[in-house]
Amino acid sequence: MRSKGSVRYERVRIGSQALKAAVLTSVTLVIAVGLTSHSIAEQLHSSSAVTQEFPNQYFPENLPAGSLAKYFPETWTTYGSSPGRNAVFPVADNAPSPLQAGVRWAFAGAGAIPLDGPPLGDNFKTTAYTIGIPVGVSAVQGVIYAGDDNGYTYALNAVTGKLIWAHYGWNMNMSNPLVEGDRVFVSTGSAYFNYANTMLYVEGKRVTRGPGLNAIYALDRKTGKELWAYHTPGEVMPTPVDVDGFLYVGSGDGHVYKLDSRTGKLIWKSDIQSFVSMSSPVAGVGLIFLGGTYPNYFYALDQKTGRIVWKMSLPHLVATGMSDCTPAFANGMVVQEATVQSGDPKAPVANVILAMDARTGKIVWQHRLGNGPAPPAMKTATPMITGGVVYEGSPVTGNYYAFDLKSGRELWKVHLGSQIRAGAAVKDGVAYVPYRAGDIAAIRTSDGKILNVKHIGGAFASSSPVIVGGTLYVSNIYGWVIALPVSEIRGSNR
């Protein structure tokens, strides 16, 4: 069944300097919780001309109560919080009732547009790349962190949705913020090619993706103050992975970087030649795994040295067909989705899911998920592994699948009818899956039955949801971060 209700929002009138206000003002709507607004003058606390144009905002009065921190994860060191990517965190029986039942709020980032309206210029890609929060949130010690393609990183009170701080990073922020100790790590970059690199591509030469100021930032977890920045020639849109105090990330300049997370010092830089699109690395068995493009390969690198231990590819891959996907790891297996040419002019591409032995790169099993039209922008979904089962969607066909991790046997398939790029969050036998139509489906994991579909509005990209206690947190390409009770999405069916 489909829930007819959707998350409510309000349009906020920002002063006469509309463009400036779009980047200056972050607005939180808290349903059933009031918010005192802050004037632009109050936010311009520095005499620096640059700071006046792009202020890093800090509102300590919105910090969560210290007693709430223990009910949330302590750290967030990889996309989706764990190598399997299932970001679900039960709370103790003695947790405050709002955490158990679920809270509800909606935060509008700078430039956010109404969830019940059309995308900017009637183009979802333009919307995502301009004001979208497409990649999902992190939840640590009572705070929700989110990266916005308008350049901001936001820290929000997980219970009220109020803005704690905002940091401006000068480029698109498509990363899932990492949190370790007293620091938050975000990475930025642009999805585009400048003219010079376009011509290099035409000539068959090596290219760098991502003009502009590309960087990995370390921010103070409490205030958002910038502690250090490491700049790269190419974009660093993927989310890094933090392993034992070191950050690993792939870039648009054809390298994988290892940095000291305390200082930002470069430890090694491995030349894989392929530029990395949105493939956030995953760590396991002493290796780092990620996909690259031009040439199209999936790589395993030694964490200590950066040496390429193995690489593999598939025939007939489309552009970014191996490097749009963020892989998942569990039980010595790494799972990746790719996009290949189908040979059918009417349905020219197909997604392929494959599971590989993490130590050798040998393909253990693979499935072609059906032919269809080429999706704009990201052409793959995010695999998620929990309980020995792989959950994966196809943006080409709009189908969602469950496979046995060990054997690859298909357990079930369900058609959601719209592009799926996000991973699922599985809690109590139900998979919660956001997808392009602005809906979140609740799917019974035992047999694939759709229990309910909750319409939120806007559109969801690769924004894998996070569940803490009774609340599901998710971001939207219309520029919103949304919190709502899991029970509302699941509905009354069992």
C-alpha positions in Angstrom: 0.0 0.0 0.0 1.1 3.6 -0.4 1.0 6.2 2.3 -0.7 9.4 1.0 0.9 11.7 3.6 4.2 13.3 3.0 6.7 15.3 5.0 5.5 18.9 5.4 7.7 21.9 4.7 7.5 25.7 4.6 8.9 28.1 2.1 11.1 30.6 3.8 11.4 34.2 2.5 15.0 35.3 2.6 15.8 39.0 2.2 16.3 41.0 -1.0 19.7 39.8 -1.8 18.4 36.4 -2.9 21.6 34.9 -4.3 23.7 35.9 -1.3 21.0 34.7 1.1 20.8 31.3 -0.6 24.4 30.5 0.5 24.2 32.4 3.8 21.1 30.9 5.2 20.4 27.4 6.3 16.8 26.9 7.5 15.5 24.2 9.7 11.8 23.4 9.9 11.1 21.4 13.1 7.7 19.9 13.2 6.3 20.3 16.7 9.6 21.9 17.8 10.1 25.6 17.5 13.2 27.3 16.0 14.5 30.8 16.8 15.8 32.3 13.5 19.1 34.0 13.3 19.6 37.2 11.3 22.2 37.4 8.6 23.9 40.2 10.6 24.3 37.9 13.6 25.9 35.3 11.4 28.4 37.7 9.9 30.6 37.7 13.0 33.9 38.2 11.2 35.4 41.2 9.4 36.9 39.0 6.7 35.4 39.8 3.3 35.5 36.1 2.4 33.9 35.0 5.6 31.1 37.6 5.1 30.3 36.1 1.7 30.5 32.4 2.9 30.3 32.3 6.7 31.1 29.2 8.7 28.2 29.3 11.1 28.1 28.0 14.7 25.1 27.9 17.0 26.3 26.2 20.3 22.8 26.6 21.8 21.6 23.9 19.4 24.1 21.2 20.6 22.3 18.0 21.7 22.1 17.2 25.4 25.2 15.3 26.5 23.0 12.4 27.8 21.9 11.6 24.3 25.3 10.9 22.9 25.5 7.3 24.3 22.5 6.2 22.2 24.2 7.0 18.9 27.3 5.5 17.2 30.6 6.8 18.6 32.3 7.0 15.2 31.6 6.9 11.5 34.7 5.8 9.6 33.3 4.7 6.2 30.4 5.3 3.9 27.3 3.8 5.5 29.1 3.4 8.9 30.4 -0.2 8.2 31.9 -2.2 5.3 28.6 -3.9 4.8 26.8 -0.5 4.5 23.8 -1.3 6.8 23.6 1.8 8.9 21.1 0.6 11.6 21.6 1.2 15.3 19.1 -0.1 17.9 18.8 1.9 21.1 18.7 0.6 24.7 15.4 0.0 26.4 16.1 2.9 28.8 16.6 5.4 25.9 14.4 8.5 26.0 11.0 7.8 24.5 11.5 10.1 21.5 14.5 8.1 20.4 12.6 4.8 20.7 9.4 6.0 19.0 11.1 8.2 16.4 11.5 12.0 15.9 10.2 14.1 13.0 11.8 17.1 11.4 12.9 18.4 8.1 16.0 20.6 7.5 16.2 22.8 4.4 19.8 23.5 3.3 20.8 26.6 1.5 18.7 26.9 -1.7 16.4 24.0 -0.9 13.3 23.8 -3.1 9.8 22.6 -2.1 9.5 18.8 -1.9 6.2 18.8 -3.7 7.4 20.9 -6.7 9.4 20.3 -9.9 13.2 20.0 -10.0 15.2 23.1 -10.9 14.7 23.6 -14.7 12.8 20.4 -14.7 16.1 18.6 -14.5 16.9 16.2 -11.6 20.6 16.1 -12.5 20.9 19.9 -12.4 19.0 20.0 -9.1 21.3 17.4 -7.5 24.5 19.1 -8.7 23.3 22.6 -7.5 21.4 22.3 -4.2 21.1 18.6 -3.6 22.1 16.6 -0.6 22.4 13.4 -2.7 24.7 11.0 -0.8 23.2 10.5 2.7 23.9 11.4 6.3 26.1 10.3 9.2 24.9 10.0 12.7 27.3 10.3 15.6 26.7 11.1 19.3 23.4 12.9 18.8 24.5 14.8 15.7 23.5 14.3 12.1 26.1 15.3 9.5 25.3 16.0 5.8 27.2 17.2 2.8 25.5 19.6 0.3 26.4 20.1 -3.4 26.1 23.8 -2.8 29.4 23.4 -0.9 28.2 23.2 2.7 28.6 20.6 5.4 25.9 20.7 8.0 25.9 19.5 11.6 22.3 19.1 12.9 20.8 18.2 16.3 19.5 14.7 15.7 16.5 15.2 17.9 15.4 18.7 16.9 17.0 19.1 13.5 18.4 22.5 14.4 21.6 23.7 12.8 24.7 23.4 15.0 27.3 24.5 12.5 27.9 24.8 8.8 31.2 24.8 6.9 31.7 26.0 3.4 34.0 24.0 1.2 34.2 25.9 -2.1 33.0 22.9 -4.2 30.4 20.2 -4.4 30.2 18.1 -1.3 29.0 14.6 -2.3 30.7 12.8 0.6 29.2 11.0 3.6 30.9 12.9 6.4 33.3 10.8 8.5 33.6 11.3 12.3 36.5 10.0 14.3 37.4 11.4 17.8 37.1 15.2 17.7 37.2 15.5 13.9 34.8 15.4 11.0 36.3 14.6 7.5 34.6 15.7 4.3 35.7 15.6 0.6 34.7 17.9 -2.2 35.0 18.1 -6.0 33.1 18.7 -9.2 31.6 16.1 -11.5 32.6 18.1 -14.7 35.5 18.3 -17.1 37.0 21.5 -18.3 37.6 22.2 -22.0 41.2 21.2 -21.9 40.5 17.8 -20.4 37.5 17.3 -22.8 40.0 17.7 -25.7 42.4 15.2 -24.0 39.6 12.7 -23.8 38.8 13.2 -27.5 42.4 12.6 -28.3 42.5 9.4 -26.3 44.9 10.9 -23.7 44.8 10.8 -19.9 42.3 13.2 -18.3 41.6 14.8 -14.9 38.0 15.1 -13.8 36.9 18.0 -11.6 37.9 21.6 -12.2 37.9 23.9 -9.2 39.1 23.7 -5.6 39.1 20.1 -4.7 39.9 19.1 -1.1 39.7 16.8 1.8 38.9 18.8 5.0 39.3 18.0 8.6 36.8 20.0 10.7 36.4 20.4 14.5 33.5 18.1 15.4 32.0 20.5 17.9 32.3 23.8 16.0 32.9 23.0 12.3 36.2 25.0 12.4 38.5 24.0 9.6 41.6 22.3 11.0 43.4 21.3 7.8 42.8 20.9 4.1 44.5 18.7 1.6 44.0 19.8 -2.0 44.2 17.5 -5.1 44.3 18.3 -8.8 41.1 16.2 -9.4 37.8 15.9 -7.7 37.5 13.9 -4.4 33.8 13.4 -4.5 33.8 9.9 -3.0 33.7 9.4 0.7 37.1 8.4 2.2 37.6 5.5 4.5 39.3 5.9 7.8 41.4 2.9 8.9 43.5 3.2 12.1 44.0 6.9 11.8 44.6 7.1 8.0 42.3 8.3 5.3 42.1 6.6 1.9 40.3 8.1 -1.1 40.3 8.0 -4.9 40.3 11.1 -7.0 39.6 12.5 -10.4 43.3 12.8 -11.2 43.8 9.1 -11.4 45.4 8.6 -7.9 44.4 7.0 -4.6 45.6 9.0 -1.6 46.5 8.0 1.9 46.6 10.8 4.5 47.4 11.0 8.2 44.0 12.0 9.6 45.5 14.1 12.4 47.8 16.2 10.3 46.6 15.9 6.7 50.1 14.8 5.7 50.4 12.7 2.6 51.6 9.1 3.4 51.5 7.8 -0.2 49.9 8.5 -3.5 49.2 5.5 -5.8 48.8 6.1 -9.6 46.0 3.8 -10.8 45.6 6.0 -14.0 41.8 5.6 -13.8 39.8 8.6 -12.5 37.4 7.7 -9.7 33.9 9.0 -10.1 31.7 8.2 -7.0 33.3 4.9 -5.8 33.8 5.4 -2.1 36.5 2.9 -1.0 35.8 0.0 1.3 38.5 -1.6 3.5 39.0 -5.3 4.3 41.8 -8.0 4.6 44.4 -5.3 4.6 43.3 -3.9 1.2 41.4 -0.9 -0.1 38.8 -1.6 -2.8 37.3 0.9 -5.3 36.3 1.3 -9.0 37.9 3.6 -11.6 37.1 4.9 -15.1 39.2 5.4 -18.3 40.5 2.8 -18.1 37.6 0.9 -16.4 38.9 -1.3 -13.7 38.0 -2.4 -10.2 41.1 -2.2 -7.9 42.5 -3.7 -4.7 45.4 -1.7 -3.2 47.6 -2.6 -0.3 46.8 -0.3 2.6 50.4 0.0 3.8 52.1 0.7 0.4 49.5 1.6 -2.1 50.6 -1.1 -4.4 47.9 -2.5 -6.7 47.4 -6.1 -5.6 44.9 -7.0 -8.2 42.5 -5.3 -10.7 39.7 -6.7 -12.8 37.3 -5.5 -15.5 34.3 -6.6 -17.5 33.7 -6.4 -21.2 31.5 -3.6 -22.8 31.5 -1.3 -19.7 30.0 2.1 -20.3 31.6 5.4 -19.2 31.9 5.4 -15.3 30.3 2.0 -15.5 32.8 0.6 -12.9 33.5 3.7 -10.8 30.0 5.1 -9.9 29.4 2.3 -7.4 30.5 2.2 -3.8 31.4 -1.4 -3.0 30.5 -3.4 0.1 32.6 -5.9 1.9 31.7 -8.9 4.2 33.0 -12.4 4.9 36.0 -12.1 2.7 33.9 -11.0 -0.3 33.6 -7.6 -2.0 30.5 -6.8 -3.9 30.3 -4.2 -6.7 27.7 -3.2 -9.3 28.7 -2.1 -12.9 27.0 -0.9 -16.0 27.6 -2.5 -19.4 26.3 -2.1 -22.9 23.5 -4.5 -23.6 23.6 -4.6 -27.4 19.9 -3.6 -27.7 19.4 -0.2 -29.2 16.0 0.2 -27.5 17.4 -0.7 -24.1 21.1 0.0 -24.5 22.5 -0.7 -21.0 22.3 -3.2 -18.1 23.5 -3.3 -14.6 25.7 -6.2 -13.5 26.2 -7.2 -9.9 29.3 -9.3 -9.1 30.8 -10.7 -5.9 34.6 -11.2 -5.8 37.0 -13.0 -3.6 38.6 -10.0 -1.8 42.1 -11.5 -1.7 42.4 -12.5 -5.3 39.7 -10.6 -7.3 38.3 -13.8 -8.7 34.6 -13.5 -9.5 32.6 -15.9 -7.3 29.3 -15.1 -8.9 27.6 -12.4 -11.0 24.1 -11.5 -12.3 23.0 -9.3 -15.1 20.0 -7.3 -13.8 18.1 -6.6 -17.0 18.3 -4.1 -19.9 16.9 -0.6 -20.0 17.6 3.1 -20.8 20.9 4.7 -19.6 20.3 6.5 -16.4 21.6 10.1 -16.2 24.5 10.8 -13.9 25.2 7.8 -11.6 24.5 4.6 -13.3 24.7 2.1 -10.4 23.2 1.6 -7.0 24.9 0.9 -3.7 25.1 -2.7 -2.6 24.4 -3.5 1.1 25.3 -6.7 2.9 23.8 -7.9 6.2 23.0 -11.4 7.6 24.7 -13.1 4.7 22.4 -11.4 2.1 23.2 -8.8 -0.5 20.6 -6.2 -1.2 20.9 -4.2 -4.4 18.9 -2.1 -6.7 19.1 -1.3 -10.4 18.7 2.3 -11.7 18.4 0.9 -15.2 15.3 -1.3 -14.5 13.9 0.0 -11.2 14.0 -3.5 -9.7 15.3 -4.3 -6.2 16.9 -7.7 -5.4 18.2 -9.9 -2.6 21.0 -12.4 -3.2 22.7 -15.0 -1.0 26.2 -13.6 -0.4 27.9 -17.0 -0.6 26.2 -18.6 -3.6 24.7 -15.7 -5.4 21.3 -17.3 -5.5 18.6 -14.8 -6.2 16.2 -14.8 -3.2 13.7 -12.4 -4.5 13.1 -9.4 -6.8 10.6 -6.6 -6.6 9.8 -3.9 -9.1 9.7 -0.3 -7.6 9.3 1.4 -10.9 11.8 4.2 -10.6 15.6 4.6 -10.6 17.2 3.1 -7.4 20.7 4.3 -6.4 20.6 4.2 -2.6 21.4 1.2 -0.5 18.9 -0.2 2.0 18.7 0.0 5.8 17.5 -3.4 7.2 15.8 -3.4 10.6 13.7 -6.1 12.2 13.1 -8.0 8.9 12.3 -4.9 6.8 14.4 -3.2 4.2 13.9 0.5 3.8 14.8 1.7 0.3 14.6 5.3 -0.9 14.4 5.9 -4.7 14.1 8.5 -7.4 10.3 8.9 -7.2 10.7 10.6 -3.8 9.4 7.4 -2.1 10.8 5.1 0.6 9.7 1.5 0.2 9.4 -0.9 3.2 10.1 -4.4 1.8 9.8 -7.6 3.9 13.2 -9.3 3.7 11.9 -12.9 4.0 10.1 -12.8 0.7 10.4 -9.4 -0.9 6.8 -8.3 -0.3 6.2 -4.6 -0.4 4.7 -3.7 3.0 4.3 0.0 2.4 5.5 2.9 0.3 5.9 6.3 2.0 5.9 9.3 -0.3 8.3 12.0 0.9 8.6 14.1 -2.3 11.5 15.5 -4.1 13.8 12.7 -5.2 16.4 10.4 -3.7 19.7 9.6 -5.3 22.5 7.5 -3.6 21.2 8.6 -0.2 21.3 5.4 1.8 19.2 5.8 4.9 20.4 5.7 8.6 18.2 4.3 11.4 18.9 5.1 15.0 16.3 3.6 17.4 12.9 4.5 16.0 14.0 7.2 13.6 15.1 7.0 9.9 17.3 9.8 8.7 17.7 10.4 4.9 18.8 13.2 2.6 17.1 14.4 -0.6 18.4 16.0 -3.9 15.9 18.9 -3.4 18.3 20.1 -0.6 16.6 18.5 2.5 17.6 16.3 5.4 14.6 14.5 6.7 13.9 12.6 10.0 10.7 10.6 10.5 9.6 7.6 12.6 10.4 4.2 11.1 6.9 3.0 12.0 5.3 5.5 9.6 7.3 4.1 6.7 6.7 0.4 7.6 2.9 1.0 8.0 0.6 -1.5 9.6 1.3 -4.5 7.4 3.6 -7.3 8.6 
